[in-house]
Amino acid sequence: MTTLLLTLFICMLLPYLAKAPLVVAMHRQPGGYDNHNPREQQAGLQGFGQRANAAHYNSFEALVIYACAVLAVAISGTIDGFTEALAWLFVLSRLGYLLCYWFDLASLRSIIWVVGMASALTMVGRAIFGS
């Protein structure tokens, strides 16, 4: 269980890690970071800033899926080495996903997204149908 909670904690931090490049992009805009209307400023970003914004929001979306997967595994008691490997695979895929977004590697990003989602969904499938 400790491994699953650790991976969940890391995934909880990823949206904030993803926010850092977004903040840099916003500071580089004319007038700097608009703390009065940050979402309006984010909506107008282009290129790297736009990708950083998308990566930030996608990190929250993925967190919901992964948190549900961890909950399903915890409730069903299907924690084993394979489930823990899937959990780490999810974390690594999310880190790779962020890097691909930032460096505009769209095709690789999509493949990595599928790997991450497949790992989380496999965790849920194992919780439902057993190891």
N, C-alpha and C positions, 0 to 999 in steps of 0.2 A: 504494500500500500504506500510505503514511503516514496518509492520510485514514481508512482503515479501522481502523488501529491507534489513532488518536486517538479515533474514535467508540467503539471498544471500551473504551478507557480511561475515557472519560466514563461509559459504561454500567456499568463496574465501580464507579464512585464513586456512582452513583445509589442503591443500597441504603442507603448511609451518609447520603446527603442525606435520604432518606426516613425514616431513623431519628431525625433531629433533632426533628420534630414529635411523634413517638412518645415520645421522652424527656421533652419538655415536658408532654405529657398525663400521663405516669406521675408526674412531679414534682408535678403538681396534685392527685394522689390523696391521701386522708387517709394520713398517715404518710410521704408522699413516695415517692421512687423506691426500690423494693425490690430492692436489688442482690443479695440472697441468693436470691430467687426471681423474677427479672424476667419469665420466661415465664408463670408463674402469675399475676402481676399483669397482664400484657398480656391474658391470657385473660379477665379480668374487666372490662376496659375497655368503656365504652359510648360511643356517639356519635362525636365527633371522634377520641378515642383509639382506638376500635375501627377506624375507617377508616384512621387513620395506621398502625396495626399491619398491616392488610391491604395497604396500599400498600407498606410496607416488605418484607413477604414476597413480594409479587408482583414486586417489583423483582429479587429473586434468581431467580425463575422465568423472567422475561423475559430476564435475562442469559444463561441457559443457551441459550435459543433463538437469541439474537443471536450469541453466541460461536460456535455451530455454523454459523451463516450466514457469519460472517467466515472461519471455517476452510474452509468449502466454496469460497468465492470465492478465497481465497488458494491453496488446493491446485489448483483448476482454472485459475487464471490469468485469470479473467474480470473483472478489475478494469478498469472504464472509468468515464466520467463518470456514466452512468446508475446504475451500482452505487454510486458514491459518493453520488449524490443519494438513493438508497434508504437508505443508511447514515445520512445526516443526517436523513432523514424519520423513521427509527426513533428516533433520539435525541430529536428534537423531540416525537414522539408520546409517548415515555416521560415527558418533562417535563410535557407537557399532561395525561397520565394521572395523574401525581401530584397536580397542582393540582386536577383534577376530583375525585379521591378526597378530598382534604383539604377541599374546599368543597362536598362532597356533591352533585355534578353527575353523577348516576349514568348517565343516558342518554347524555350527551355522553362520559362516561368510556368507555362500551362502544364507541361509535363510534371513539374515538381508539385504543382497544385493537385494534380490527380493523385500522385503518390501520397501526399498528405491526407487528402480526403479518403482515399482508399484505406489508409492505415486506421483512421478514426472509425470509419464505417465497419471495418473488419473487427475492431474492438467491440463495437455494438453487436455485430452479428454473432460473435463468440459469446457475448453475454446472453443473447436471446436463445441461441441454439446449442450452447455448451461448447467446451473446448473441443 
